[in-house]
Amino acid sequence: MLQNKRIAIVGGGPGGLTLARLLQIKGAAVRVYERDLNNEVRVQGGALDLHTESGLAALQKAGLMDAFKANYRPGAEKIRVVDSQLKVYLDEHKKEAVATFGDKHYRPEIDRGPLRDILLASLQPATIVWDSHIVSVEPVRDSWNLVFQNGSTATADIVIGADGANSKIRPFVTDIKPLWTGITMVEGSIKHAERTAPIVHQLLEGGKIFAFGNEQTVIVSSKGDGSFGFSAACKTSECWYKESGIDFKDHQQVLDWFKKEFTTWNSTWWELFANEETVFIPRPQYCMPLDQQWAAKPNITLIGDAAHWMPPFAGEGVNMAMLDALQLSECLTSPIFVNTQAAIANYEKGMFARFAKAGQGTLFNTEWMHSPQALDNMLAMFGRSMLKQMGFIGKMWVSVTLIPFIRKAVGLSPKQYVLTE
């Protein structure tokens, strides 16, 4: 089915690179078009926890588990749950790890940079076309003409959008728009954390911190190079990051915002905003409608955030993207489908169902993590056998305050708002 077909994957994140690797194993002709000038130009984000049934399953199929095990960070998944005054309520560092590879609920951590390096090294030479910031795609008979910001163009028989939340490919697949969740995150990354944020660094101890207070959250994740990434999230208006007047390149302005907005929080948290080298990124949180559907096309589709953008509060983003890559590669190379449209339709049917479930869980987490009872809820969830090793699953009724939002997204009745394993 893919014989003599040129496949263009737009976006060189974990999802796009995983898909390229899996398709090349099956003999497909693939190019990945990535906007970065090269592999070194952009510092990769924080740590990722990969799940057995999705991210790790894709790496296993790609023949990359040995490389993953050589680069992951044991212990980085351990969590401390604290309140806004840094009082520790739960400490996984004091418990001996029991889960391991093959366990359904094991979620080993790896930094984005090493994961990207593993995937890049697995690809055939010249697979990645760097400095290829997509501007648009244009249908030309049965193929596509890709137009890039640098003036170059390329032709492909099949285009796969792996270009994230602001995908340039998505409008050629569907006009469905995301829904606002009411939450904005401000992200940052601390270099030389032991020196620049010593108290938070010590509390982090190479793992993760989840802090709750006043319907606000701070989440901190360590990285293998001695730095850490963090986010401060709270309820805002949809366009707050534009209307606030804050210059997010000015650390003092961001610190002033945090002091004012997180006024009840211990001043130790100010360490996160004190370094003038820290770059801050405001990220308003959206979610695609959980019931989204579209008619499959014969030569274009989407994976990852381009397909199902959602908040990060369940750790599903990269895992869904890598599972999308696995499922799409299987469909496109399966002999049971008569043509690429049938293969894409089968992939998208499964993707819609996976997103409906994962998205519901993500919206649930987004709501309760920014509620007055967030700390109590987190501890209660851990009490249920550590929530099946942090799976964020189980039979749990969704809070009444989330019902109007989910009803708008999927039109379900209240009795259907139960998350099941």
Summary of the structure (lengths in Angstrom):
residues: 421
radius of gyration: 21.4
end to end distance: 35.5
largest distance: 62.9
contacts: 1393
relative contact order: 0.16
helix: 37%
strand: 23%
